């Protein structure tokens, strides 16, 4: 990884060189041609990203550029910007690429015949920057075209603008991808389908988003509360999470605050509160959150929910503790075959000492069942 620059730090990841080298080799089949392609790609991307970064700096933001596998990224941070400022920051990347392409075109025509290599290099600058600008301006996130559409739609529809942009990206990504495969542009087709898949994944994550989830002050409050947890200040964190829940009432940040708060209550042994908090957000929990709800559901004798959650939790994390809780819940419901099945899963994934485990009172309701007796005897 290469890092340089102070005012605008630039980070170039190793994988970028590999991808640029492969592109250069596939388009030239010579070492010199590969090096030329790599140089043109690096300079073109830097000009593009500096278009973003310098415009962000002009609005008082800090900026950093990274060159990664599939292109460049510019990160900027600072005070909250107005919509038109965000729009200009995004737009200046493609405009910089077009200016570079135009300058290379004029210079190539002016110097035509002086050097075949110079003509070749300048032609590459024209081709790469125009080609990339066309692709990059497609209204699909995270491309610049998608970012511009997102900014406009958020200005019109608020937080729903992001959802609309992602849905548009899914439709267009699939459409462009299929069309590219039909005409034989397999790499472009694969990229379009990958972008469509990323848009779909993002849409699933944000479909429950509310306008509070885009509020930077509330986002900052959540980060501060998470910092309190990492520092071990659980009482302070608890109060901040409660305040966030009171401000939001619903949405992604509300669910995240509820989940973090539930972990604090678990440490305090308040499993009733854990169950109450997480049950309302069960559809939007992380794996660790679902696992905690699974435990708290059993503790609160909601055995049906325990088993509903337990199947999914075990699929995602095949820990014997999850299977054992499922077995105990099945025993409470007098479902002998389900109980035996989950005990076998628990044994398979490392649960020790079945003989002592089945002596627990949780299995009293099925202890005299002949099938259960046979299972215990066989182990």
LOKE-262451 format. One record per residue (C-alpha): residue in three letters; x, y negated, z negated; residue number from 1. Coordinates in Angstrom, 1 decimal, padded with zeros to 4 digits. Example, Ala and Ser with C-alpha at 12.3 -4.5 7.8 and 13.67 -1.06 7.14 Angstrom:
// LOKE-262451
+-----+--------+--------+--------+-----+
! res !      u !      v !      w !   n !
+-----+--------+--------+--------+-----+
! ALA !  012.3 !  004.5 ! -007.8 !   1 !
! SER !  013.7 !  001.1 ! -007.1 !   2 !
+-----+--------+--------+--------+-----+
END
This chain:
// LOKE-262451
+-----+--------+--------+--------+-----+
! res !      u !      v !      w !   n !
+-----+--------+--------+--------+-----+
! UNK !  000.0 !  000.0 !  000.0 !   1 !
! UNK !  001.4 ! -003.3 !  001.1 !   2 !
! UNK !  000.6 ! -006.5 ! -000.8 !   3 !
! UNK !  001.6 ! -010.1 !  000.0 !   4 !
! UNK !  000.3 ! -013.6 ! -000.1 !   5 !
! UNK ! -000.4 ! -015.9 ! -003.0 !   6 !
! UNK ! -003.1 ! -018.3 ! -002.0 !   7 !
! UNK ! -005.0 ! -015.6 ! -000.2 !   8 !
! UNK ! -003.6 ! -012.2 ! -001.3 !   9 !
! UNK ! -003.5 ! -009.5 !  001.5 !  10 !
! UNK ! -003.6 ! -005.8 !  000.8 !  11 !
! UNK ! -002.9 ! -003.3 !  003.5 !  12 !
! UNK ! -003.8 !  000.3 !  002.6 !  13 !
! UNK ! -001.7 !  003.2 !  004.0 !  14 !
! UNK ! -004.6 !  004.8 !  005.7 !  15 !
! UNK ! -005.0 !  001.6 !  007.8 !  16 !
! UNK ! -001.7 !  002.2 !  009.5 !  17 !
! UNK ! -002.6 !  005.8 !  010.2 !  18 !
! UNK ! -005.9 !  004.9 !  011.9 !  19 !
! UNK ! -004.4 !  002.0 !  013.8 !  20 !
! UNK ! -001.6 !  004.3 !  015.0 !  21 !
! UNK ! -004.1 !  007.0 !  016.1 !  22 !
! UNK ! -006.1 !  004.4 !  018.0 !  23 !
! UNK ! -003.0 !  003.0 !  019.7 !  24 !
! UNK ! -001.7 !  006.5 !  020.7 !  25 !
! UNK ! -005.1 !  007.6 !  022.1 !  26 !
! UNK ! -005.2 !  004.4 !  024.3 !  27 !
! UNK ! -001.6 !  004.4 !  025.5 !  28 !
! UNK !  000.1 !  007.9 !  024.9 !  29 !
! UNK !  003.4 !  006.1 !  024.5 !  30 !
! UNK !  005.4 !  005.0 !  021.4 !  31 !
! UNK !  005.8 !  001.5 !  022.7 !  32 !
! UNK !  002.1 !  001.3 !  023.6 !  33 !
! UNK !  001.1 !  002.6 !  020.2 !  34 !
! UNK !  003.2 ! -000.1 !  018.5 !  35 !
! UNK !  001.8 ! -002.8 !  020.7 !  36 !
! UNK ! -001.8 ! -001.7 !  019.9 !  37 !
! UNK ! -001.0 ! -001.6 !  016.2 !  38 !
! UNK !  000.4 ! -005.1 !  016.3 !  39 !
! UNK ! -002.6 ! -006.5 !  018.2 !  40 !
! UNK ! -005.0 ! -004.7 !  015.8 !  41 !
! UNK ! -003.3 ! -006.1 !  012.7 !  42 !
! UNK ! -003.1 ! -009.7 !  014.0 !  43 !
! UNK ! -006.7 ! -009.6 !  015.3 !  44 !
! UNK ! -008.1 ! -008.3 !  012.0 !  45 !
! UNK ! -006.1 ! -010.8 !  010.0 !  46 !
! UNK ! -007.3 ! -013.7 !  012.1 !  47 !
! UNK ! -010.9 ! -012.4 !  011.7 !  48 !
! UNK ! -010.6 ! -012.0 !  007.9 !  49 !
! UNK ! -008.8 ! -015.4 !  007.5 !  50 !
! UNK ! -011.9 ! -016.9 !  009.2 !  51 !
! UNK ! -013.9 ! -015.5 !  006.3 !  52 !
! UNK ! -011.3 ! -016.3 !  003.6 !  53 !
! UNK ! -010.5 ! -019.9 !  004.6 !  54 !
! UNK ! -014.1 ! -020.8 !  004.8 !  55 !
! UNK ! -014.7 ! -019.3 !  001.4 !  56 !
! UNK ! -011.7 ! -021.3 !  000.0 !  57 !
! UNK ! -013.2 ! -024.4 !  001.5 !  58 !
! UNK ! -016.3 ! -023.9 ! -000.8 !  59 !
! UNK ! -014.1 ! -023.5 ! -003.9 !  60 !
! UNK ! -014.0 ! -019.7 ! -003.9 !  61 !
! UNK ! -011.0 ! -017.4 ! -004.5 !  62 !
! UNK ! -010.4 ! -014.9 ! -001.7 !  63 !
! UNK ! -008.6 ! -011.7 ! -001.0 !  64 !
! UNK ! -008.2 ! -009.7 !  002.2 !  65 !
! UNK ! -007.9 ! -006.0 !  002.5 !  66 !
! UNK ! -007.2 ! -003.9 !  005.6 !  67 !
! UNK ! -008.7 ! -000.5 !  005.1 !  68 !
! UNK ! -009.3 !  002.6 !  007.3 !  69 !
! UNK ! -012.1 !  001.2 !  009.5 !  70 !
! UNK ! -011.2 ! -002.4 !  009.6 !  71 !
! UNK ! -010.9 ! -005.4 !  007.2 !  72 !
! UNK ! -012.7 ! -006.7 !  004.2 !  73 !
! UNK ! -012.6 ! -010.2 !  002.6 !  74 !
! UNK ! -013.6 ! -010.5 ! -001.1 !  75 !
! UNK ! -014.5 ! -013.9 ! -002.5 !  76 !
! UNK ! -015.5 ! -014.9 ! -006.0 !  77 !
! UNK ! -016.4 ! -018.1 ! -007.7 !  78 !
! UNK ! -019.5 ! -020.3 ! -008.4 !  79 !
! UNK ! -022.8 ! -019.2 ! -006.9 !  80 !
! UNK ! -023.0 ! -020.4 ! -003.2 !  81 !
! UNK ! -026.0 ! -021.6 ! -001.3 !  82 !
! UNK ! -027.4 ! -019.5 !  001.4 !  83 !
! UNK ! -026.1 ! -021.6 !  004.2 !  84 !
! UNK ! -022.6 ! -021.5 !  002.7 !  85 !
! UNK ! -022.7 ! -017.7 !  002.6 !  86 !
! UNK ! -023.9 ! -017.7 !  006.2 !  87 !
! UNK ! -021.0 ! -019.8 !  007.3 !  88 !
! UNK ! -018.4 ! -017.7 !  005.5 !  89 !
! UNK ! -019.7 ! -014.6 !  007.3 !  90 !
! UNK ! -020.1 ! -016.3 !  010.7 !  91 !
! UNK ! -016.5 ! -017.7 !  010.6 !  92 !
! UNK ! -015.1 ! -014.2 !  011.0 !  93 !
! UNK ! -016.6 ! -013.4 !  014.4 !  94 !
! UNK ! -016.1 ! -017.0 !  015.5 !  95 !
! UNK ! -012.4 ! -016.7 !  014.7 !  96 !
! UNK ! -012.2 ! -013.5 !  016.7 !  97 !
! UNK ! -013.9 ! -015.2 !  019.7 !  98 !
! UNK ! -011.5 ! -018.2 !  019.5 !  99 !
! UNK ! -008.5 ! -015.8 !  019.5 ! 100 !
! UNK ! -009.9 ! -013.9 !  022.5 ! 101 !
! UNK ! -010.5 ! -017.2 !  024.3 ! 102 !
! UNK ! -007.0 ! -018.5 !  023.5 ! 103 !
! UNK ! -005.5 ! -015.2 !  024.7 ! 104 !
! UNK ! -007.5 ! -015.3 !  027.9 ! 105 !
! UNK ! -006.4 ! -018.9 !  028.8 ! 106 !
! UNK ! -002.7 ! -018.1 !  027.9 ! 107 !
! UNK ! -002.8 ! -014.9 !  030.0 ! 108 !
! UNK ! -004.0 ! -016.8 !  033.0 ! 109 !
! UNK ! -001.5 ! -019.5 !  032.5 ! 110 !
! UNK !  001.5 ! -017.1 !  032.1 ! 111 !
! UNK !  000.3 ! -014.5 !  034.7 ! 112 !
! UNK !  003.2 ! -012.9 !  036.5 ! 113 !
! UNK !  005.9 ! -013.9 !  034.0 ! 114 !
! UNK !  006.0 ! -010.6 !  032.1 ! 115 !
! UNK !  004.0 ! -007.4 !  032.6 ! 116 !
! UNK !  004.3 ! -006.6 !  028.9 ! 117 !
! UNK !  003.1 ! -010.1 !  027.9 ! 118 !
! UNK !  000.2 ! -009.9 !  030.2 ! 119 !
! UNK ! -000.7 ! -006.4 !  028.7 ! 120 !
! UNK ! -000.5 ! -007.8 !  025.2 ! 121 !
! UNK ! -002.6 ! -010.8 !  025.9 ! 122 !
! UNK ! -005.2 ! -008.6 !  027.7 ! 123 !
! UNK ! -005.3 ! -006.4 !  024.7 ! 124 !
! UNK ! -006.0 ! -009.4 !  022.5 ! 125 !
! UNK ! -008.9 ! -010.4 !  024.8 ! 126 !
! UNK ! -010.3 ! -006.8 !  025.0 ! 127 !
! UNK ! -010.0 ! -005.9 !  021.3 ! 128 !
! UNK ! -011.4 ! -009.1 !  019.9 ! 129 !
! UNK ! -014.4 ! -009.2 !  022.3 ! 130 !
! UNK ! -015.1 ! -005.5 !  021.9 ! 131 !
! UNK ! -014.9 ! -005.7 !  018.1 ! 132 !
! UNK ! -017.0 ! -008.8 !  017.9 ! 133 !
! UNK ! -019.8 ! -007.2 !  019.9 ! 134 !
! UNK ! -019.8 ! -004.1 !  017.6 ! 135 !
! UNK ! -019.4 ! -006.2 !  014.5 ! 136 !
! UNK ! -022.4 ! -008.5 !  015.3 ! 137 !
! UNK ! -024.8 ! -005.6 !  015.4 ! 138 !
! UNK ! -027.4 ! -006.2 !  012.7 ! 139 !
! UNK ! -026.3 ! -003.2 !  010.6 ! 140 !
! UNK ! -024.8 ! -003.5 !  007.1 ! 141 !
! UNK ! -021.9 ! -003.8 !  006.2 ! 142 !
! UNK ! -021.1 ! -005.3 !  009.6 ! 143 !
! UNK ! -021.0 ! -009.1 !  009.8 ! 144 !
! UNK ! -024.2 ! -009.0 !  011.9 ! 145 !
! UNK ! -025.9 ! -007.1 !  009.2 ! 146 !
! UNK ! -024.7 ! -009.6 !  006.6 ! 147 !
! UNK ! -026.0 ! -012.5 !  008.6 ! 148 !
! UNK ! -029.4 ! -010.9 !  008.9 ! 149 !
! UNK ! -029.4 ! -010.1 !  005.2 ! 150 !
! UNK ! -028.7 ! -013.7 !  004.3 ! 151 !
! UNK ! -031.5 ! -015.0 !  006.5 ! 152 !
! UNK ! -034.0 ! -012.4 !  005.4 ! 153 !
! UNK ! -033.2 ! -013.0 !  001.7 ! 154 !
! UNK ! -033.7 ! -016.7 !  002.3 ! 155 !
! UNK ! -037.2 ! -015.9 !  003.6 ! 156 !
! UNK ! -038.3 ! -012.9 !  001.6 ! 157 !
! UNK ! -036.1 ! -013.1 ! -001.5 ! 158 !
! UNK ! -034.8 ! -009.8 ! -002.9 ! 159 !
! UNK ! -036.9 ! -007.8 ! -000.4 ! 160 !
! UNK ! -034.6 ! -009.2 !  002.4 ! 161 !
! UNK ! -031.9 ! -006.7 !  001.5 ! 162 !
! UNK ! -034.4 ! -003.8 !  001.7 ! 163 !
! UNK ! -035.6 ! -005.0 !  005.1 ! 164 !
! UNK ! -032.0 ! -005.3 !  006.4 ! 165 !
! UNK ! -031.1 ! -001.8 !  005.3 ! 166 !
! UNK ! -034.3 ! -000.4 !  007.0 ! 167 !
! UNK ! -033.3 ! -002.2 !  010.2 ! 168 !
! UNK ! -029.8 ! -000.8 !  009.9 ! 169 !
! UNK ! -031.1 !  002.7 !  009.6 ! 170 !
! UNK ! -033.3 !  002.4 !  012.7 ! 171 !
! UNK ! -030.7 !  000.7 !  014.8 ! 172 !
! UNK ! -027.8 !  002.8 !  013.6 ! 173 !
! UNK ! -029.6 !  006.0 !  014.6 ! 174 !
! UNK ! -030.8 !  004.5 !  017.9 ! 175 !
! UNK ! -027.4 !  003.1 !  018.9 ! 176 !
! UNK ! -025.7 !  006.3 !  017.7 ! 177 !
! UNK ! -027.9 !  008.6 !  019.8 ! 178 !
! UNK ! -027.5 !  006.3 !  022.8 ! 179 !
! UNK ! -023.7 !  006.3 !  022.5 ! 180 !
! UNK ! -023.6 !  010.1 !  022.4 ! 181 !
! UNK ! -025.8 !  010.3 !  025.5 ! 182 !
! UNK ! -023.4 !  008.1 !  027.5 ! 183 !
! UNK ! -020.3 !  009.8 !  026.1 ! 184 !
! UNK ! -019.0 !  007.3 !  023.6 ! 185 !
! UNK ! -018.7 !  009.8 !  020.9 ! 186 !
! UNK ! -016.5 !  007.8 !  018.5 ! 187 !
! UNK ! -018.9 !  004.8 !  018.6 ! 188 !
! UNK ! -021.8 !  007.1 !  018.2 ! 189 !
! UNK ! -020.3 !  008.7 !  015.1 ! 190 !
! UNK ! -019.6 !  005.3 !  013.6 ! 191 !
! UNK ! -023.2 !  004.2 !  014.2 ! 192 !
! UNK ! -024.6 !  007.3 !  012.6 ! 193 !
! UNK ! -022.3 !  006.9 !  009.7 ! 194 !
! UNK ! -023.4 !  003.3 !  009.2 ! 195 !
! UNK ! -027.1 !  004.5 !  009.4 ! 196 !
! UNK ! -026.4 !  007.1 !  006.7 ! 197 !
! UNK ! -024.7 !  004.5 !  004.5 ! 198 !
! UNK ! -027.7 !  002.2 !  005.0 ! 199 !
! UNK ! -030.0 !  005.0 !  004.0 ! 200 !
! UNK ! -028.0 !  005.8 !  000.9 ! 201 !
! UNK ! -028.0 !  002.1 ! -000.1 ! 202 !
! UNK ! -031.7 !  001.8 !  000.6 ! 203 !
! UNK ! -032.4 !  004.7 ! -001.8 ! 204 !
! UNK ! -030.4 !  002.9 ! -004.5 ! 205 !
! UNK ! -032.1 ! -000.5 ! -004.1 ! 206 !
! UNK ! -035.7 !  000.5 ! -003.2 ! 207 !
! UNK ! -036.6 ! -000.2 ! -006.8 ! 208 !
! UNK ! -034.8 ! -003.6 ! -006.9 ! 209 !
! UNK ! -036.6 ! -006.7 ! -008.2 ! 210 !
! UNK ! -035.7 ! -010.3 ! -007.8 ! 211 !
! UNK ! -034.0 ! -010.3 ! -011.2 ! 212 !
! UNK ! -031.5 ! -007.7 ! -009.9 ! 213 !
! UNK ! -030.1 ! -010.4 ! -007.6 ! 214 !
! UNK ! -029.8 ! -012.9 ! -010.5 ! 215 !
! UNK ! -026.0 ! -013.5 ! -011.0 ! 216 !
! UNK ! -026.6 ! -014.6 ! -014.6 ! 217 !
! UNK ! -028.4 ! -011.4 ! -015.5 ! 218 !
! UNK ! -025.7 ! -009.4 ! -013.7 ! 219 !
! UNK ! -023.1 ! -011.1 ! -015.8 ! 220 !
! UNK ! -025.1 ! -010.4 ! -019.0 ! 221 !
! UNK ! -025.1 ! -006.7 ! -018.1 ! 222 !
! UNK ! -021.3 ! -006.7 ! -017.5 ! 223 !
! UNK ! -020.7 ! -008.5 ! -020.8 ! 224 !
! UNK ! -022.9 ! -005.9 ! -022.6 ! 225 !
! UNK ! -020.9 ! -003.1 ! -021.0 ! 226 !
! UNK ! -017.7 ! -004.7 ! -022.1 ! 227 !
! UNK ! -019.0 ! -004.7 ! -025.7 ! 228 !
! UNK ! -019.5 ! -001.0 ! -025.5 ! 229 !
! UNK ! -016.0 ! -000.4 ! -024.1 ! 230 !
! UNK ! -014.7 ! -002.5 ! -027.0 ! 231 !
! UNK ! -016.7 ! -000.4 ! -029.6 ! 232 !
! UNK ! -018.9 ! -003.3 ! -030.6 ! 233 !
! UNK ! -022.2 ! -001.3 ! -030.4 ! 234 !
! UNK ! -024.4 ! -003.6 ! -032.4 ! 235 !
! UNK ! -023.5 ! -006.6 ! -030.2 ! 236 !
! UNK ! -024.0 ! -004.4 ! -027.1 ! 237 !
! UNK ! -027.4 ! -003.2 ! -028.4 ! 238 !
! UNK ! -028.7 ! -006.8 ! -028.8 ! 239 !
! UNK ! -027.5 ! -007.8 ! -025.3 ! 240 !
! UNK ! -029.1 ! -004.8 ! -023.7 ! 241 !
! UNK ! -032.4 ! -005.5 ! -025.5 ! 242 !
! UNK ! -032.2 ! -009.1 ! -024.3 ! 243 !
! UNK ! -031.7 ! -007.9 ! -020.7 ! 244 !
! UNK ! -034.6 ! -005.6 ! -020.9 ! 245 !
! UNK ! -036.8 ! -008.4 ! -022.2 ! 246 !
! UNK ! -035.7 ! -010.7 ! -019.4 ! 247 !
! UNK ! -036.2 ! -008.2 ! -016.5 ! 248 !
! UNK ! -039.1 ! -005.9 ! -017.6 ! 249 !
! UNK ! -038.3 ! -003.6 ! -014.6 ! 250 !
! UNK ! -035.8 ! -003.0 ! -011.8 ! 251 !
! UNK ! -032.3 ! -001.6 ! -011.4 ! 252 !
! UNK ! -030.7 ! -003.7 ! -014.1 ! 253 !
! UNK ! -033.6 ! -003.0 ! -016.5 ! 254 !
! UNK ! -033.0 !  000.8 ! -015.9 ! 255 !
! UNK ! -029.2 !  000.4 ! -016.3 ! 256 !
! UNK ! -029.7 ! -001.5 ! -019.6 ! 257 !
! UNK ! -032.2 !  001.1 ! -020.8 ! 258 !
! UNK ! -029.8 !  003.9 ! -020.1 ! 259 !
! UNK ! -026.8 !  002.3 ! -021.8 ! 260 !
! UNK ! -029.0 !  001.4 ! -024.8 ! 261 !
! UNK ! -030.2 !  005.0 ! -025.0 ! 262 !
! UNK ! -026.6 !  006.2 ! -025.4 ! 263 !
! UNK ! -026.1 !  003.8 ! -028.4 ! 264 !
! UNK ! -029.3 !  005.2 ! -030.0 ! 265 !
! UNK ! -028.0 !  008.7 ! -029.5 ! 266 !
! UNK ! -024.8 !  007.8 ! -031.4 ! 267 !
! UNK ! -027.1 !  006.6 ! -034.2 ! 268 !
! UNK ! -029.1 !  009.8 ! -034.1 ! 269 !
! UNK ! -032.3 !  008.1 ! -033.0 ! 270 !
! UNK ! -033.4 !  010.6 ! -030.5 ! 271 !
! UNK ! -037.0 !  009.5 ! -030.5 ! 272 !
! UNK ! -036.0 !  006.1 ! -029.2 ! 273 !
! UNK ! -033.7 !  007.7 ! -026.7 ! 274 !
! UNK ! -036.7 !  009.7 ! -025.4 ! 275 !
! UNK ! -038.9 !  006.7 ! -025.3 ! 276 !
! UNK ! -036.4 !  004.5 ! -023.4 ! 277 !
! UNK ! -035.4 !  007.1 ! -020.8 ! 278 !
! UNK ! -038.8 !  008.7 ! -020.1 ! 279 !
! UNK ! -040.0 !  005.5 ! -018.4 ! 280 !
! UNK ! -037.0 !  005.3 ! -016.2 ! 281 !
! UNK ! -036.6 !  009.0 ! -015.4 ! 282 !
! UNK ! -036.7 !  008.6 ! -011.6 ! 283 !
! UNK ! -033.8 !  006.1 ! -011.6 ! 284 !
! UNK ! -031.3 !  007.6 ! -014.1 ! 285 !
! UNK ! -027.7 !  008.7 ! -013.4 ! 286 !
! UNK ! -026.7 !  012.3 ! -014.0 ! 287 !
! UNK ! -025.5 !  011.5 ! -017.5 ! 288 !
! UNK ! -028.7 !  009.6 ! -018.1 ! 289 !
! UNK ! -030.8 !  012.5 ! -016.9 ! 290 !
! UNK ! -028.8 !  014.9 ! -019.1 ! 291 !
! UNK ! -029.4 !  012.7 ! -022.1 ! 292 !
! UNK ! -033.1 !  012.6 ! -021.4 ! 293 !
! UNK ! -033.1 !  016.4 ! -021.0 ! 294 !
! UNK ! -031.6 !  016.7 ! -024.6 ! 295 !
! UNK ! -033.9 !  014.1 ! -026.0 ! 296 !
! UNK ! -037.0 !  015.7 ! -024.4 ! 297 !
! UNK ! -036.2 !  019.0 ! -026.1 ! 298 !
! UNK ! -035.5 !  017.3 ! -029.4 ! 299 !
! UNK ! -039.0 !  015.6 ! -029.1 ! 300 !
! UNK ! -040.6 !  019.0 ! -028.3 ! 301 !
! UNK ! -041.5 !  018.0 ! -024.7 ! 302 !
! UNK ! -040.6 !  021.4 ! -023.4 ! 303 !
! UNK ! -042.2 !  021.1 ! -020.0 ! 304 !
! UNK ! -040.2 !  017.9 ! -019.2 ! 305 !
! UNK ! -037.1 !  019.7 ! -020.6 ! 306 !
! UNK ! -037.4 !  022.4 ! -018.0 ! 307 !
! UNK ! -038.3 !  020.0 ! -015.2 ! 308 !
! UNK ! -035.2 !  018.0 ! -015.9 ! 309 !
! UNK ! -033.1 !  021.0 ! -016.8 ! 310 !
! UNK ! -033.3 !  022.6 ! -013.4 ! 311 !
! UNK ! -032.1 !  019.5 ! -011.6 ! 312 !
! UNK ! -029.4 !  018.8 ! -014.3 ! 313 !
! UNK ! -028.1 !  022.3 ! -014.0 ! 314 !
! UNK ! -027.9 !  022.0 ! -010.2 ! 315 !
! UNK ! -025.8 !  018.9 ! -010.6 ! 316 !
! UNK ! -023.7 !  020.0 ! -013.5 ! 317 !
! UNK ! -023.6 !  023.8 ! -014.2 ! 318 !
! UNK ! -022.8 !  023.5 ! -017.9 ! 319 !
! UNK ! -023.9 !  026.3 ! -020.2 ! 320 !
! UNK ! -025.2 !  023.8 ! -022.7 ! 321 !
! UNK ! -027.9 !  022.7 ! -020.2 ! 322 !
! UNK ! -028.9 !  026.3 ! -019.5 ! 323 !
! UNK ! -029.1 !  027.1 ! -023.2 ! 324 !
! UNK ! -031.4 !  024.2 ! -023.9 ! 325 !
! UNK ! -033.6 !  025.4 ! -021.0 ! 326 !
! UNK ! -033.6 !  028.9 ! -022.5 ! 327 !
! UNK ! -034.7 !  027.5 ! -025.9 ! 328 !
! UNK ! -037.5 !  025.4 ! -024.2 ! 329 !
! UNK ! -038.6 !  028.5 ! -022.3 ! 330 !
! UNK ! -038.7 !  030.5 ! -025.6 ! 331 !
! UNK ! -040.9 !  027.8 ! -027.2 ! 332 !
! UNK ! -043.3 !  028.2 ! -024.2 ! 333 !
! UNK ! -043.1 !  032.0 ! -024.6 ! 334 !
! UNK ! -041.9 !  032.3 ! -021.1 ! 335 !
! UNK ! -039.7 !  035.4 ! -021.6 ! 336 !
! UNK ! -038.4 !  035.9 ! -018.1 ! 337 !
! UNK ! -037.4 !  032.2 ! -017.7 ! 338 !
! UNK ! -035.7 !  032.3 ! -021.1 ! 339 !
! UNK ! -033.7 !  035.4 ! -020.1 ! 340 !
! UNK ! -032.8 !  033.9 ! -016.8 ! 341 !
! UNK ! -031.4 !  030.7 ! -018.4 ! 342 !
! UNK ! -029.5 !  032.7 ! -021.0 ! 343 !
! UNK ! -027.9 !  034.7 ! -018.2 ! 344 !
! UNK ! -026.9 !  031.4 ! -016.6 ! 345 !
! UNK ! -025.5 !  030.1 ! -019.9 ! 346 !
! UNK ! -023.4 !  033.3 ! -020.3 ! 347 !
! UNK ! -022.2 !  033.2 ! -016.7 ! 348 !
! UNK ! -021.0 !  029.6 ! -017.3 ! 349 !
! UNK ! -019.1 !  030.2 ! -020.5 ! 350 !
! UNK ! -021.6 !  030.4 ! -023.5 ! 351 !
! UNK ! -020.0 !  032.5 ! -026.2 ! 352 !
! UNK ! -021.5 !  035.0 ! -028.6 ! 353 !
! UNK ! -025.0 !  035.8 ! -027.3 ! 354 !
! UNK ! -025.7 !  038.0 ! -030.4 ! 355 !
! UNK ! -025.5 !  035.2 ! -032.8 ! 356 !
! UNK ! -027.1 !  032.7 ! -030.4 ! 357 !
! UNK ! -030.4 !  034.7 ! -030.1 ! 358 !
! UNK ! -030.7 !  034.9 ! -033.9 ! 359 !
! UNK ! -031.7 !  031.2 ! -033.9 ! 360 !
! UNK ! -035.2 !  030.4 ! -035.0 ! 361 !
! UNK ! -035.9 !  028.9 ! -031.6 ! 362 !
! UNK ! -036.3 !  032.5 ! -030.2 ! 363 !
! UNK ! -038.6 !  033.8 ! -033.0 ! 364 !
! UNK ! -041.7 !  033.4 ! -030.8 ! 365 !
! UNK ! -040.4 !  036.0 ! -028.3 ! 366 !
! UNK ! -038.1 !  038.1 ! -030.5 ! 367 !
! UNK ! -040.4 !  041.1 ! -030.6 ! 368 !
! UNK ! -041.1 !  041.1 ! -026.9 ! 369 !
! UNK ! -039.9 !  044.4 ! -025.4 ! 370 !
! UNK ! -038.2 !  042.7 ! -022.3 ! 371 !
! UNK ! -036.3 !  040.3 ! -024.5 ! 372 !
! UNK ! -035.2 !  043.1 ! -026.8 ! 373 !
! UNK ! -034.0 !  045.1 ! -023.9 ! 374 !
! UNK ! -032.0 !  042.1 ! -022.6 ! 375 !
! UNK ! -030.4 !  041.5 ! -026.0 ! 376 !
! UNK ! -029.5 !  045.2 ! -026.3 ! 377 !
! UNK ! -027.9 !  045.3 ! -022.9 ! 378 !
! UNK ! -025.5 !  042.5 ! -023.8 ! 379 !
+-----+--------+--------+--------+-----+
END
